Amino acid sequence: MAVYTKLTLEQVAQLLSDCGIARPLAITGIAAGSRHTNYRVEVADKTLFLRINEGSSPEALAYERDLVTHLVAAGFPTPSFASPCAVSFGDKPVSLFAFVRGEPIEPQRLTTENIAEVGRHLARFHVATRDFKNARENPFSAKRVRAMCDRVEHEGRPDLRVVGKRLHDEVARCADAFEGLAPATIHGDLFHDNILWSGDKITAILDFEMASTGAIPYDVAVAILALTFVDRDFRWDQARELVGAYSRVNALETIERNALYWISRFAAARFAVSRITDFEMRPAPEALDRIHKDYRDFLQRLDRLDEIGDALFLERVLE
């Protein structure tokens, strides 16, 4: 999330009017994230979340809408769409969501019980989507991530090209870890700012724009990388609690457990290269307001995974 497309109050009023929603009282741009333009919109009787989709395909948006509708019907805590109408700002589709109260918790402030709560909710998500019939190719499959690494290696700044080569080789090493894993619906992006809390309870899981058909260990790996890595190392007790709490709701198969290390390495490479393409190779003036994300944060995770190795990693995170 970020602000790439600047909107006035009058422009938002027109978008809402087209959906039969009352005139907004105030709008506030949201700087977090990297891909889309987002605003908090206050109307007389409610608050909305408005997203201008910067480059999403119609197929991806339809998949997200169907998935969110499925999750809301299943009782999973995620914001519903505020309107079924289809509106656009120029050629950019606009999505309107109900605004859910709650605040994200930074990883360094997450307690072990918080982490367990995340594990349980991630498992609930995978259980709730077992009967979701739609499929979508993973936008960050091994093939696509390799292509991103190639672009960095051949088109990036000189200081980035060696990183692109390293990440390309890393993805190639990890690709076989996905072989034989059952397909499932995955969130794909479970970072702390996609989890809202009220006290110690999760009020909402957000942001299904990266959801796709993938492998369950990938979601578990992303959560470990995103939520339990603090001060240049993993909080191993929390990583173990996350996997344990997840497994008590939705048990991981042996093949899924054994793949977790290499898929964690793949996920670290994936987020490193996407941060390079989004922040190092995308001109800053294009975004009027966004928070910079450093690709080196995920190189640190990759370095630590390399140091600890497969066997010790699994010993530390599996019960």
N, C-alpha and C positions, 0 to 999 in steps of 0.2 A: 504494500500500500504506500501511496505517496500522493503528491499533487503535481501532475503533469499538465492537466487541463484546468485552467482557471475559470471558475464560474462566478457569476454575480448572483445576488439574491433574486433578481428578476428572471434570470435564466433558469434557476432552480424552480421558481414559482411556476414557470411555463411547463417544465417537465412534470411537476406534481399535478398541475391542472389537467394535463393530458391523461393522467391516471385517476382523476376524480378525487384528488387529495387536496386538503385545504392549503392555503397560502402559507409558506414558511415564515417563521418569525426571525430565525437566525440560521446561518450556516457556518460551519467551522471545518477547514481543511485538516486532514489527518496525515501526518508526515511519515508515519511508520510504513515499512515495506518497500517494495521496489518496482512493482509491475503496473499497478493501476492507480487511477485517481479516486480518492475517497473523501467524502464529506459526512460530517454529522449534521443532521438537519432537524431543527426544532419547529414543530407545528403546534397548534393550540392544544391538542389533547394527547400528543405522543411525540416520541423522538424516533427518527428514522436514520438508517445508514444508507447512503447513496454511493454507488460505485460506478464510475465510468470505466468500461472495459477497454483497456488500451491494447488492442491486438488480439484478443481472444476470438477464436473461431465460433461461428454459430453452433457448430456441433458441440464444442466444449461448453458453451453456455447452456445449451439444452440438457446436456448430461448433468451439469451442476444443479440446474433447476429440478430435474427429476430426482436426483439424489437427495437434495435438501427436503423436498416434499416427502420422500420416502422416510427419511429420518424423523421428521416432525411427526408423521403419522405413527411411527413406532415408539414415540415418546422419548426420543433421544434429545438431549438438551443442545439445540442449535437454533439460531434465529430463523424464523420463517420468512418467506418473501412477503413484503408488505402489500404488494399488488400483483395481480396476474397480467397486467397490461405490459405490452412491449413498446418501449420508447427509446429514442436515441438522441444523442447530442451530436449533430452533424452525422458522420458515418460511424459513430462510436455507440454501441449499445449501452444502455443504462440499466443497472439492477438496483432495486429498492428492497431493503431488508428491514424487519422490525429491529429496533435497537434494544439489546439486552443489557441490563445493569450488571455491573461487575468490573473488576480491575484485574489486569494481568499481574503476575508476581515474577519478578526477576529471578533467574536461576539461582543466584547466590542466596536468595531469601527463601527458597523452597525447602520445606522440611521433609523428612523422610515420609511422614504421613501424607503430605501434599503429593509427593512422588507416587505413593501407592494409589492415591485417588486418581492420578493421571493414568496409571496402568489399568485400573479397573474401567475407566471410561473408554480408553482405547480398545480394550477387549469388548466392551458393550457395543462400540461402534462396529467392530468386525462381526459380532453376533447379529446385530440389527440389520446388517447388509448381506447376510447369507442368501436371502431371497430377493435381493435387488438384481434384476435381470439385465440391466443395461451394461454395456461394456464400452470402455474407452482406452485406446492405446496410451500407455504411460508416456507423458511428454518428456520424461527424463529416463527413458530406457537406456540400457548400456550402449546401444547403437547411437542414440541421439547425443548422449553425453560424450561419447568418443568424438563425434562430429564437432561438438563445442570445443573440446580440447584441441582438435586439429586447427580450428579457427584461431584459438589463442596462440598456438605454436607458430602459425604461419602469418597471422595478421596483427598480433598483439605487439605492444612495445617490446624492445629488446629484453628488458628485465622480466617480462611476462612469458617470453617464448620458452625459456627453460622450464618454467612452471607448467606451461601447457604440455610440454613433452612428458614431464613427470606424471601429470594427472592422466594423460592418455595411456601411459604404460600401466598406471595403477588400475584404471578401469578395465583394461585388457586382462589383468591378473585376476580381477574379481568377478568377471562376467559369468564364469562357470558356477558360481555359488547359487545362481538362480535356477539352475537346471533341476528339474524334477519337483519344484515347489508348486503347490496347488494355487491356481489363480484366485484372487479375492479382490474385493473393493478396498482400496487403501486411501487414507487421507493425504499422505505424501508430504506434509509440511507442518508437523505438530511441534511448533516452536512455542515459547512461553507467551508470545503476544497473540496467539490463537487460542488461548485458554483464559477464560474469565472466571474470577473467584469472588465469592462473598464469604468473608471469613475463611474457614478451611474447606468450604464446599464449592465445587465447580458449578457455575451457573450456565456456562455455554462453552461449547467447542465451536470455533469459527473457521471460516475461510476454506471452502471445499473446491476452490478453483483449480487446485493441483490434484484433486482426487482422480483416480483412474483405476484401471485393472492392473493389479500388480501382485506382490508377494507380501504376506503378513510380516515376515521378519524385517522387511524394509521399514515399515511403520515403527516397529519396536526399536530398530537401530536408530532411526531419526530422533526418536524421543530420548534415547540414551545420549546421543551426541548433543542434542539441543538443550537438554535440561539438567544433565548431571556432570557436565564438564565445567569446572570452575577453577580459576587460578592455575591454569595450565595443566590440570590433571582431572581425571574422573573421580567423582565421589562414588567409590565402588559399592559402599553400603546402599546408596540410593539407586545405583544402576541395578543392583541385585534385587532390591525391593520393587522396583518398577517391573522387572521381568516376572518376579514372583507373584505380585498382585495381579498382573495381567493373566498369568497362567492359571490362577485360581478361579478366574471367570471363563477363560477360553484357553484351554491347555494347548501349548505348542507341541507339534509333532516332533519326533526325534530329528528328522531331516531339517526342520525349521530351526531347531535349537542349534544344530551343528553348523548351520549356514550363517549364524548371527555375526560372527567375527568378520568374515569376508564381506558380508553385506554392509556392515558398519563401515568398513574401509571404502567400499563403493560410495556409500552415502556421503562420507566426508569429502571424497573427490568430487562428487556431483555438486555439493553446495559450494565448494571452493571455486569450481569453474564457473558456476552460474553467477557468483558474486563478481568474478572477474568480468564476465560479459555484461552484467547489469550495471556495474559501478566503475570499472576501470576502462571499459571499451564503449560505454554509452556516454555521450557528452553530458556533462553536468548541467549546462544551461537548459537542457531539455526538461529537466525537472525543476519546477518553481520551488518546491519544498519537499525534501525527502531526507531520511536519515541514512548516512553512509554506512555500509556494512563491509567489513574488511575480510577479504578472502583468506588472509593469513591466519585468522582464527580457526579455520577448518584445516589448514595445513598443520597447525599445532595438534589438533585432534588426530590427524593422520600420523604424525610423528609419534605420538604417544601409543597409538595402536600398533605401530611398527615395533616400538620398543618392547611392548608387553607380549606380543605374539598370540597366536590362536589359542593354545592350550590354557595359558594362564588367564586370558580374557574370559574364556568360557567357565573356568573354575571360579572366577570372581563374580560373574553375573548370573550363573545358573544355580538354582537350589538343588 
